[in-house]
Amino acid sequence: MSEVSYLYQKYGPMVLRRYRYLLQNEERALDALQDTFVKLLHYEKRLKLDTPSSLLYRIATNVCLIILRSERRHPKTEQEDLLLNIVNADHL
């Protein structure tokens, strides 16, 4: 088992709770969780994990800040939501 797999199993639920709290959206929280551990995989050989929970908590907070800032700069409009609902509607 790789180090990142171990971290995901042990600390994934903690990180997901952080994302759920900060983002207030289950889908965005799950996407952010996945992004976090993909980034860890990318840097796995350079990681020094003396305190993995602190590192993951800090990463989670930073990822949330990036997501929230991006959403503030590019807010969704009601028209976009309506368009997405129309596109995703089941047509009989």
N, C-alpha and C positions, 0 to 999 in steps of 0.2 A: 504494500500500500504506500502510495506516495505521501509526502509530507502535506501536500495541499488536500489530498483526500481525507487525511486524518483531521486536518483543521476544519474542513467542511463538515465532517460528521460531528466533531466536538463543539465547534463554535458557530456553525451555520444557523442554528435556531436563535442564538443570541443576536447575531448580525441581522437576521430577518426581523426580529422584534424591533430593533433600532430603526430599520427601514420603514416598517409599518407605522411606527410612532411618528417619525419625521415626515414621511411622505403622505400618510393618510390615504393610501391607495394600494390595494393588494397586488394588482398587476405591476405597477411601477416598483413596488418593494421586491417582488420576485425577480424582475429584470435587473434591478440594482444588485441584488444578491448574486445573481449569476455573473454579472460584470465584475464584481469584486473578486470572485474566485478565479475567473479567467485571467484577470490581471495578476493574481498571485501565481498562477501557473506560468505566466510569462516571465516572472522574476524569481521563480522558485530556487534557482541555483544561487542567487545572490542574497536570499533572505537570511537574516539572523534573527531567529525567533526566541529571544529570551523571555519576552512577555507577549505571546501571540494574541491574547484577548485584548490587550491595550492597542496593539497594532491594528487589529481588525475593527475595533470600535472607532478608532481614529479614521481609518479608511472609510468606514460606513458614514461617518459624519461628513467627511469631505465629499464623498460621492453624492450625498443628499444635497449638500450646498450647491454643487455644480448643477444638479438636476433642477433644483428650485430656482436658481439664478437664470438658467436657460428658459424655464417656463415663464419667468417674469418678463424676459426680453421678447419672447415669442408666445404671447398668450393665445389660447384657443378662443375662437369666437363661437357664438351660438350657431352661426351658419355652418362652421366646420363640423360641429357636432351633428347637426341635421344632415349634412352631406354624408358623413360617415354612417349615420343610421340608415340612410336611403341605400347606400352602396352595400351595406352589410345585411339588409333586409332579405328575407327569403321570399322569392317571387314564385308564386304558384302558377 
